[in-house]
Amino acid sequence: EVTSPRCKCVKTDSQVSLNLISTWAPIEPRPYCNKVEVIVTLKDGREVCITPNGEFHRFLEKVRK
């Protein structure tokens, strides 16, 4: 679930099906949110937050390189 202007991620999921992912991006801490957030945009346009530093996020980082 994504909200604003505070931290965008109120709730996180541990993973998302790879074939549903369009893009994803980690968001560094900001003045109004002191934590790293990882937002996945799905092919249908929805945004999902995944657990930063979780196993799935580490997998996405590895695939990105």
N, C-alpha and C positions, 0 to 999 in steps of 0.2 A: 504494500500500500504506500503510495507516495503523496505527501502533503507539502505545504510550504507556508510561511517563509522560514520556519525553524528547520530542524533536521528533516530531511525529506523522507527518511525511512523510519516509520513508526513500528512496523512489523517486518521481520525478515524471514525468508525461506532458505532452507539449506541448499536447495538446488532447483534447477529448471531444466526441462527437456531441451537438449541441444538443438533439435530440429525446429524448436519454436523461437529461438533467439535470432533477432535481427542485429542488434548491437548491444554493447555493454560498456560501462565506464565506471572506474572508481572515482569518487569525489573526495578530495582532501578536506580536512577540517576547515571550518570557516568561522568568522567571528560569532555567528549565531548557532553554530553546531560544532562541538569539539570532538567529533568522531569521524572516522573514515566510513563512507557509505559506498556500496556497490549497487548500481542501478542497471538492470537488464531491461532493454526494450524488446518486447516480443514482436513477432511479425504482424500481429493484429493491432499493434500500436499501444497496447497496455504496457505499463512499467511495473516491474517487480523488483523489490530489494532482496538481495541475497546477503548471507552472513559474510561480513568481511573477515578475512583470515581463516575462513572455513575451508574445508577440503575442496569444495566445488570452485570457490574463488581461486584457490591455488592452481587448480586444473586449468581454469580459463587463462590465468596468467601464463602458464606453461605453453598453452596452445597459441597464445598471442605472439610469442617469441619465435 
